[in-house]
Amino acid sequence: MPPPPPGYRSGFVALIGRPNVGKSTLLNQLVGHKVAITSPVAQTTRNRLRGILTRATAQLVLLDTPGIHKPHHLLGEHLVKVARSTVGEVDLVLLLMDGSTPPGHGDACIVQLLRHCAAPLVVGLNKQDLVTPKRAAELQRNYRALVGGCPFFGFSALQGGGCEQLVEGLSQRLPEGAHLYPPHAVSDQPERLLLSEQIREQVLHLTREEVPHSVAVRIDDIREERHCTRISAVVLVERRSQKGILIGKGGAMLKAIGTAARLQMQNLIAGPVHLELFVKVSPHWRRHPGRLAELGYGHG
């Protein structure tokens, strides 16, 4: 890689916050590519995802983390562990909060957790497009009273308003250094993880009730053939009733999930995909250490 200009900055930025404050949406918006899946379901993010944003003056490696919440099973404990461990490994922490509502107990708990963080803290108030400017200013005062004197940025991760100012503010607070990744890179996630997440995203969007939290996806095989990439995947659920919901009447739901996921996969690998999708019952997989490790959730 060519050397960066004098004064170039680079570093790792952790995106921290409660579930559903828009961390994954912001990551995708800043990087300009779909690196993280999104959905209205809390705890959608299960892995620490890296998105890479390279500018003329700085390279930001953005780490999207699972939402910090009170865990109820081993998977939940893993998610919180991932988020907490990330804070100690970065150059800057971006604490994301829902700027359309007043701060709550969960926000206060995360602020307390970050009191002992060595990395500088920046606060991002997302969803400010959902309230009037007067209300946005009022809410920002409430959040300042909670967090203290660190820098604040208001923006809309979905619409993009205010995101350029956020990038500039983050860049200025990174240490000087060379590129950490090639300038053209947008992520360093393994292909199997990116592909499996496309399937899980469609499950989150198309199913209901308790199914989304009970779902995991495993890619069993990827084969490059002459005219397409053939992918075989298994969707794991915890109960037979959930399997029935995922398959649907006459297989309609599974077909819809597969069709939508296949289109996303084709965008990722820039070529035709043949997707074989199966559903398997694995009772209590979220509480089973061996199963969690097999699915890639066993380490912090």
C-alpha positions as CSV (number, residue, x, y, z in Angstrom):
1,M,0.0,0.0,0.0
2,P,1.3,3.5,-0.7
3,P,2.2,5.6,2.4
4,P,-0.5,7.9,3.6
5,P,0.0,11.7,3.6
6,P,1.6,13.4,6.6
7,G,-1.0,13.8,9.5
8,Y,-3.1,10.8,8.3
9,R,-5.2,9.3,11.0
10,S,-6.4,5.7,11.5
11,G,-7.9,3.6,14.3
12,F,-10.6,1.4,15.6
13,V,-14.0,2.8,16.7
14,A,-16.4,0.7,18.8
15,L,-20.2,1.3,18.2
16,I,-21.7,0.7,21.7
17,G,-25.3,1.0,22.8
18,R,-28.6,-0.6,23.8
19,P,-30.3,-3.0,21.3
20,N,-32.1,-1.3,18.4
21,V,-30.5,2.1,18.7
22,G,-29.3,1.9,15.1
23,K,-25.7,0.7,15.3
24,S,-25.9,-1.7,12.3
25,T,-27.8,0.9,10.3
26,L,-25.1,3.5,11.0
27,L,-22.3,1.1,10.1
28,N,-23.9,0.4,6.7
29,Q,-24.6,4.1,6.1
30,L,-21.0,5.2,6.9
31,V,-19.3,2.4,4.9
32,G,-21.7,2.7,2.0
33,H,-22.2,-1.0,1.7
34,K,-24.3,-3.6,3.5
35,V,-21.9,-5.0,6.1
36,A,-24.4,-5.7,8.9
37,I,-27.9,-7.0,8.7
38,T,-30.7,-4.9,10.2
39,S,-34.2,-5.6,11.5
40,P,-36.6,-4.3,14.1
41,V,-35.8,-7.3,16.3
42,A,-33.6,-6.6,19.3
43,Q,-30.2,-8.3,19.5
44,T,-30.1,-8.7,15.7
45,T,-26.3,-8.3,15.8
46,R,-24.6,-11.4,17.3
47,N,-21.0,-11.0,16.1
48,R,-18.5,-8.2,16.3
49,L,-18.6,-6.9,12.7
50,R,-16.0,-4.6,11.1
51,G,-16.8,-2.0,8.6
52,I,-14.0,0.0,7.0
53,L,-14.3,3.6,5.9
54,T,-11.4,5.1,4.1
55,R,-11.1,8.9,3.4
56,A,-8.4,11.1,2.1
57,T,-7.4,12.1,5.7
58,A,-8.3,9.1,7.8
59,Q,-9.3,5.4,7.9
60,L,-12.0,4.4,10.4
61,V,-12.4,0.7,11.3
62,L,-15.9,0.7,12.7
63,L,-16.8,-2.2,15.1
64,D,-20.5,-2.9,15.3
65,T,-21.2,-4.8,18.5
66,P,-24.3,-6.6,19.9
67,G,-26.6,-4.4,22.0
68,I,-25.8,-4.4,25.7
69,H,-28.8,-5.9,27.6
70,K,-29.5,-8.2,30.5
71,P,-28.7,-11.8,29.2
72,H,-31.1,-14.7,29.8
73,H,-29.1,-17.5,28.3
74,L,-25.6,-18.4,27.2
75,L,-26.0,-16.8,23.8
76,G,-27.0,-13.5,25.5
77,E,-24.0,-13.7,27.8
78,H,-21.8,-14.1,24.8
79,L,-23.3,-11.1,23.1
80,V,-22.8,-8.8,26.1
81,K,-19.2,-10.2,26.5
82,V,-18.4,-9.3,22.9
83,A,-19.7,-5.8,23.4
84,R,-17.8,-5.2,26.7
85,S,-14.5,-6.7,25.5
86,T,-14.6,-4.5,22.4
87,V,-14.5,-1.3,24.5
88,G,-11.1,-2.3,25.8
89,E,-9.5,-2.9,22.4
90,V,-10.3,0.3,20.4
91,D,-9.0,3.9,20.0
92,L,-12.4,5.5,20.3
93,V,-15.8,4.6,21.6
94,L,-19.0,5.9,19.9
95,L,-21.9,5.6,22.3
96,L,-25.1,5.4,20.3
97,M,-28.3,6.5,21.9
98,D,-31.9,7.0,20.6
99,G,-32.1,10.7,20.2
100,S,-35.9,10.6,19.6
101,T,-36.7,9.5,23.2
102,P,-35.4,10.5,26.7
103,P,-32.6,8.5,28.2
104,G,-33.7,5.4,30.1
105,H,-32.3,3.0,32.7
106,G,-30.4,1.0,30.1
107,D,-28.6,4.1,28.9
108,A,-27.6,5.0,32.4
109,C,-26.2,1.5,33.0
110,I,-24.1,1.7,29.8
111,V,-22.8,5.1,30.7
112,Q,-21.7,3.7,34.1
113,L,-20.0,0.8,32.4
114,L,-18.0,3.2,30.2
115,R,-16.8,5.3,33.1
116,H,-13.8,3.1,33.4
117,C,-13.1,3.0,29.7
118,A,-9.6,4.1,28.7
119,A,-10.6,5.1,25.1
120,P,-12.1,8.6,24.5
121,L,-15.9,8.7,24.4
122,V,-18.0,10.4,21.7
123,V,-21.9,10.3,22.0
124,G,-24.0,9.9,18.9
125,L,-27.7,10.7,19.1
126,N,-29.5,8.8,16.3
127,K,-33.0,9.2,15.0
128,Q,-33.0,13.0,15.4
129,D,-35.0,13.2,12.1
130,L,-38.0,11.8,14.0
131,V,-38.4,14.9,16.3
132,T,-38.6,18.6,15.8
133,P,-35.4,20.7,16.2
134,K,-36.7,22.1,19.4
135,R,-37.4,18.6,20.8
136,A,-34.0,17.4,19.6
137,A,-32.2,20.2,21.5
138,E,-34.2,19.4,24.6
139,L,-33.3,15.7,24.4
140,Q,-29.7,16.5,23.8
141,R,-29.6,18.5,27.0
142,N,-31.1,15.5,28.9
143,Y,-28.4,13.2,27.4
144,R,-25.6,15.7,28.2
145,A,-26.8,15.7,31.9
146,L,-26.5,11.9,31.9
147,V,-23.1,11.5,30.1
148,G,-21.2,14.7,30.9
149,G,-18.9,16.9,28.8
150,C,-17.8,14.6,25.9
151,P,-18.5,15.5,22.3
152,F,-22.1,15.1,21.0
153,F,-23.3,14.5,17.4
154,G,-26.9,14.3,16.3
155,F,-27.8,12.5,13.1
156,S,-30.0,10.1,11.2
157,A,-28.4,6.8,10.5
158,L,-31.3,5.8,8.2
159,Q,-31.5,9.1,6.2
160,G,-27.8,10.1,6.4
161,G,-28.3,13.6,7.7
162,G,-25.5,14.7,10.0
163,C,-23.4,11.6,9.3
164,E,-20.7,13.5,7.5
165,Q,-20.2,15.7,10.5
166,L,-20.0,12.6,12.7
167,V,-17.3,11.1,10.4
168,E,-15.3,14.3,10.6
169,G,-15.6,14.4,14.4
170,L,-14.5,10.8,14.8
171,S,-11.6,11.2,12.3
172,Q,-10.2,14.1,14.2
173,R,-10.0,12.1,17.4
174,L,-8.2,9.1,16.0
175,P,-4.4,8.8,16.5
176,E,-2.0,9.5,13.6
177,G,-1.1,6.3,11.7
178,A,-1.0,4.4,8.4
179,H,-3.8,2.5,6.8
180,L,-4.9,-0.5,8.8
181,Y,-6.6,-2.1,5.8
182,P,-6.3,-1.7,2.0
183,P,-8.0,1.6,1.0
184,H,-10.6,-0.3,-1.1
185,A,-11.7,-2.7,1.7
186,V,-15.1,-2.3,3.2
187,S,-15.1,-5.3,5.6
188,D,-12.9,-8.2,6.8
189,Q,-15.8,-10.6,7.6
190,P,-15.5,-14.2,6.5
191,E,-17.6,-15.1,3.4
192,R,-19.5,-17.8,5.3
193,L,-20.6,-15.4,8.0
194,L,-21.7,-12.8,5.5
195,L,-23.7,-15.4,3.6
196,S,-25.3,-16.9,6.6
197,E,-26.3,-13.5,7.9
198,Q,-28.3,-12.8,4.7
199,I,-30.5,-15.9,5.5
200,R,-30.9,-14.9,9.1
201,E,-31.9,-11.4,8.1
202,Q,-34.8,-12.7,5.9
203,V,-35.9,-14.9,8.8
204,L,-36.1,-11.8,11.0
205,H,-38.0,-9.9,8.5
206,L,-40.5,-12.6,7.4
207,T,-41.3,-14.5,10.6
208,R,-43.0,-13.5,13.8
209,E,-43.4,-14.2,17.5
210,E,-40.6,-16.1,19.2
211,V,-38.9,-17.5,16.1
212,P,-36.3,-14.8,15.3
213,H,-34.4,-15.1,18.6
214,S,-34.4,-18.9,18.4
215,V,-32.8,-19.0,14.9
216,A,-29.2,-19.7,13.9
217,V,-27.9,-20.3,10.4
218,R,-25.1,-22.6,9.4
219,I,-23.5,-22.7,6.0
220,D,-22.6,-26.4,5.3
221,D,-21.2,-26.1,1.8
222,I,-20.1,-23.6,-0.8
223,R,-19.2,-24.9,-4.3
224,E,-18.1,-22.9,-7.3
225,E,-19.8,-24.4,-10.4
226,R,-19.6,-23.5,-14.0
227,H,-22.6,-21.2,-14.1
228,C,-23.3,-20.5,-10.4
229,T,-22.2,-20.7,-6.8
230,R,-24.1,-23.6,-5.0
231,I,-24.7,-22.9,-1.3
232,S,-26.2,-25.4,1.2
233,A,-27.4,-24.0,4.5
234,V,-29.2,-25.1,7.6
235,V,-31.5,-23.0,9.7
236,L,-31.6,-24.1,13.3
237,V,-34.6,-23.6,15.6
238,E,-35.3,-24.8,19.1
239,R,-38.8,-26.3,18.7
240,R,-40.9,-28.2,16.1
241,S,-43.5,-25.5,16.2
242,Q,-40.9,-23.0,15.0
243,K,-39.8,-25.3,12.3
244,G,-43.4,-25.4,11.1
245,I,-43.6,-21.6,11.0
246,L,-40.3,-21.4,9.0
247,I,-41.4,-23.9,6.5
248,G,-44.9,-22.5,6.1
249,K,-47.9,-24.0,4.3
250,G,-46.7,-26.0,1.4
251,G,-43.2,-24.7,2.0
252,A,-44.2,-21.2,1.1
253,M,-42.4,-19.4,3.9
254,L,-39.1,-21.3,3.4
255,K,-39.3,-20.5,-0.3
256,A,-39.8,-16.8,0.4
257,I,-36.9,-16.7,2.8
258,G,-34.6,-18.6,0.3
259,T,-35.6,-16.4,-2.6
260,A,-34.9,-13.1,-0.7
261,A,-31.7,-14.4,0.8
262,R,-30.5,-15.7,-2.6
263,L,-30.9,-12.2,-4.1
264,Q,-28.9,-10.7,-1.3
265,M,-26.2,-13.3,-1.7
266,Q,-25.9,-12.6,-5.5
267,N,-25.3,-9.0,-4.7
268,L,-22.5,-10.0,-2.3
269,I,-20.6,-12.4,-4.6
270,A,-21.6,-10.6,-7.8
271,G,-22.8,-13.8,-9.6
272,P,-25.7,-16.3,-9.8
273,V,-26.4,-18.4,-6.6
274,H,-28.3,-21.7,-6.2
275,L,-29.3,-21.9,-2.6
276,E,-30.4,-25.1,-0.9
277,L,-32.1,-24.3,2.5
278,F,-33.0,-26.8,5.2
279,V,-34.6,-26.4,8.7
280,K,-33.4,-28.5,11.6
281,V,-34.6,-28.6,15.2
282,S,-31.8,-28.3,17.8
283,P,-33.4,-28.1,21.3
284,H,-32.0,-25.3,23.5
285,W,-29.1,-24.5,21.3
286,R,-28.8,-21.1,22.8
287,R,-28.0,-22.7,26.2
288,H,-25.6,-25.4,24.9
289,P,-21.9,-24.4,25.0
290,G,-20.8,-26.9,22.3
291,R,-23.5,-25.8,19.9
292,L,-22.7,-22.1,20.4
293,A,-19.1,-22.8,19.7
294,E,-20.0,-24.7,16.6
295,L,-22.0,-21.7,15.3
296,G,-19.2,-19.3,16.1
297,Y,-20.6,-17.8,19.3
298,G,-18.4,-19.6,21.7
299,H,-15.6,-17.0,22.1
300,G,-15.8,-13.4,23.2
